Amino acid sequence: MPTLPGQLTPAPRLLLGPGPSDAHPRVLAAMTTPLLGHLDPQFLELMAETQSMLREVFQTKNPLTFPISATGTAGMEACLVNLIEPGDVAVVCTMGYFGNRMVDIANRCGAQLTVLEAPWGESFDLQRIRETLRAVRPKVLGIVHAETSTGAQQDISQLGRLCHEFNTLLVTDCVTSLGCTPVKLDEWEVDAAFSCSQKGLSCPPGLAPLSFSPRAVDALKARKTKVRSWYLDLTSIMNYWGGERSYHHTAPITMVYAIREGLRIVLEEGLEARWARHVRNHRALKAGLEAMGLTYTAAPHCQLPQLNAVRIPDGVDDVASRKKLLQEFGIEIGGGLGDFKGKVWRIGIMGHNSRPSCVLQVLAALESVLLSAGVKLTAGAGVAAAEEVYATAA
Ligand SMILES: Cc1ncc(COP(=O)(O)O)c(C=O)c1O
C-alpha cells in the first residue's frame, strides 16, 4: 500500500480575505456534537430554532426562511430558478463579478434579460433603475447588496418599494452583507434574498440562508412550468423545512448545528451592536491602509465596512506579496476578481474577525510586505492611524 497522507495539521491561518472568514470557536465546538438523524424529533426542533433565528437576523417574518444545503451560489440559483420561467422578463443590475454571475444564471433560466451595468466600484442610482423598470416591466429584478469583488455597497432600502410600483419582484444577494451590515427584508420589501454561512455568520462554507416573501411564494405557486432544478425546487424543499418535514434530501446535520450556533452568537451580541462593531473596525482599518498610501476601489459614498478592496501600489507584485503574507504571517487576504485581477487586494473583516486584533495584525503585516517590496512609507504609520481611531471612536 502506498504511504498514507499525513494527519491533518494545516499551519494556522487568519482568514482576512473575502471569505471564508474564520469560524467562531463556539461554532467549531458545536460541530463536534454527535449526529442526529435528519428526521429525529430533536433535530426537527433544532431546525425550527434555526429558522426562527434566521428570520430575526434577516429581519423578516417570512415563513419560507431556511438555509439551502449548499454555498451562496446555490442560494442565488435557487432564487432565480424558482422565480423565473423560460421567457419571463427579468432585469439584473451588475456592478461587479457577482452581478455578472447573476446575469449568467438568469440567462440559463431562460429569462428575457435586460442587463443594467454600473462601473466597478460604483453603485446604482435609483432613478436609473426606475427608468428601466418603467421601460421593461420585468417580473424579477436581481441585484447584489454587497459586491465582494469591488467592496461597493448597493443601497436597497428603497428598492423593494420601487419594484412593487411596477409589480416586479426584488431578488437581492446578501452573501457578504448578512451578519455584517443592516439587512432588513420586511422593512425594505425585499421578495427573495440569499446569503452564505462563511462570512458574517462565522461558520464554515456550506449553507445558503434564503428567504422568500409571501409575494414571491405566490409567484412560485403561480408557475405554469415545473422548476427546472430538482434539488433547488422550493415547492418540494418547503415540505421539509416547512410544516410537513417530509424527506427531501439528507440535511447536512453538522452544518445546521454550526449555523444554529452562529445565529445564536449574532443575536446574543445584537444586530445593532454587530453592525456598529463592523463600522468601527472598518474605520480603523481604512485609516491604517490610507496612512500607508493605499486607495479604495469603491467610491467613498458606497464603501462596505466588511470588505475593503484597495488598489495594489505600482510595482508591487500581487501574487508574491500575498504569498509572503500567508507564509510569513499566516494571514490570507484576497486578490482581485475579473476586471480587478492582479490590480486589487481584498481585505475582509467579517463577523468574528471584525475585531481590533485582526485589524492591527493585518496592518502590521502589510507594512512589512510593502516595505520589502520597495514601497516608501513611514514605519508604524498604518498601525498608529488605526490606534488613533480606536482611541477616539467609542
Ligand atoms: C456577493 C457574492 N455573491 C455570491 C457569492 C457566491 O457564494 P459561494 O462562493 O458561497 O457559492 C459570493 C462569494 O463570495 C459573493 O461574495
PDBQT file of the ligand as one rigid body, heavy atoms in Angstrom, charges set to zero:
ROOT
HETATM    1  C1  LIG A 401     -21.666  38.719  -3.381  1.00  0.00    +0.000 C 
HETATM    2  C2  LIG A 401     -21.463  37.246  -3.543  1.00  0.00    +0.000 A 
HETATM    3  N1  LIG A 401     -22.407  36.522  -4.157  1.00  0.00    +0.000 NA
HETATM    4  C3  LIG A 401     -22.281  35.194  -4.328  1.00  0.00    +0.000 A 
HETATM    5  C4  LIG A 401     -21.166  34.522  -3.880  1.00  0.00    +0.000 A 
HETATM    6  C5  LIG A 401     -21.035  33.047  -4.075  1.00  0.00    +0.000 C 
HETATM    7  O1  LIG A 401     -21.047  32.389  -2.856  1.00  0.00    +0.000 OA
HETATM    8  P1  LIG A 401     -20.343  30.960  -2.668  1.00  0.00    +0.000 P 
HETATM    9  O2  LIG A 401     -18.910  31.130  -3.031  1.00  0.00    +0.000 OA
HETATM   10  O3  LIG A 401     -20.579  30.675  -1.207  1.00  0.00    +0.000 OA
HETATM   11  O4  LIG A 401     -21.050  29.997  -3.561  1.00  0.00    +0.000 OA
HETATM   12  C6  LIG A 401     -20.140  35.230  -3.244  1.00  0.00    +0.000 A 
HETATM   13  C7  LIG A 401     -18.940  34.547  -2.764  1.00  0.00    +0.000 C 
HETATM   14  O5  LIG A 401     -18.045  35.098  -2.210  1.00  0.00    +0.000 OA
HETATM   15  C8  LIG A 401     -20.303  36.626  -3.071  1.00  0.00    +0.000 A 
HETATM   16  O6  LIG A 401     -19.362  37.344  -2.460  1.00  0.00    +0.000 OA
ENDROOT
TORSDOF 0
